[in-house]
Amino acid sequence: MKRLQYGFTLIEMLVCIAIIAILIGLLLPAVQRVREAANSLACQNHLKQIGLGVFQFEVDHGCYPTSGDGFPTYYGPGRPAPPNRAGEFEGGDQRGTWLFQILPYIEHENEYFQSDSTSEWDAAARVMATEIKIYFCPSRPRQRTVKYTPEFKPHNVGSSQTLKGLLIPPHDFIHALTDYSGNMGTDIGLYDGVFGGSFVNPNDIHKSYIKLYSASQIYDGLANTMLASEIRLNPKEDYYPKISSPMTVSYAANTQDSTARLFPFPDYKGKGNPIITPMPDRSSQPVYFRQYGSAHPNRLNVVFLDGSVRRISYSISNDIWFALFGSSDGLIAHFED
């Protein structure tokens, strides 16, 4: 008796492969959408923690943190220079950015104090090199640190190796980056957002323009004033930078990465500069200096001074986007989520 043998014909196998390919093609976009939805939710949570950290900082100090203008200042191991308090002139000893100043309020006390460091230089170098997870959007598979080789030498620096609190590490050092940037206002020199200007000498003739804001001075309301949002990056260049200036990379040092203005160009009162609304990273439009945007496909995340987080469309109008920046200009944004 002849035994029957069962199997697939070539045509049946090809049909099965085609069906599997179709199913995978249908499934992958759904998986990507679910992954992006999870990443966007995590990004919102990061901004929420940042917002609550700034909120508690203001409760404790009576004002919002300064934007900073240099390396984080330490008096020694475990001794970061204290932030300013309400009524004090901005530009005290602490010159680290606002993202550095709120570290104790987002459960990063150890990174803030650097108690096991060996000197003020070592403390500053360590904290600048420390990646802070919530300062990155999970939708960006990007490089998170950059090693920088100083090309300048400080002058008039004595044996203490400090210059009015500005710490300059004597060797190559690493900067941890950030995906979020705070609201410095509508244009350069105005400081009409949340954060005051950079450090200035108390004898500076422009000191009257530098001020610290408290919650009671945000006349437009905490829920109507943007605290921070995601910054737009060029995937080809900014996702994996090889080397950069200390003035443009660190979440902890200087202001260039930690704050941005409505008008991204250094032209007073925006003369000749268009309002640049947020755009996705992969937009065909050029990436403007310190422009808001994100890796999310349709909307970016924005945290407000009350700690609330909104997802705002890239198609937001100029007028509504403008109204989010000024903290006391009487312009209240009305938009649908």
Secondary structure, DSSP 8 states (H G I E B T S, - for coil): ---------HHHHHHHHHHHHHHHHHHHHHHHHHHHHHHHHHHHHHHHHHHHHHHHHHHHHSS------SS--EEETTEE-----TTS-S--S--S-HHHHTGGGGT-HHHHH-TT-SSHHHHHHHHHH---GGGS-TT-----EEEE------SS--TT-EETTEE--SS-EEEE--SEEEEEESSTTT--SSS--S---TT-TTGGG-----GGG-TT-GGGSEEEEEB---TTTTSS-S---TTTS-SSSSSTTTEEESS-SS-GGGTT------EETT-SS---TT-BEESSSSEEEEEETTS-EEEEETT--HHHHHHTT-SSSS-------
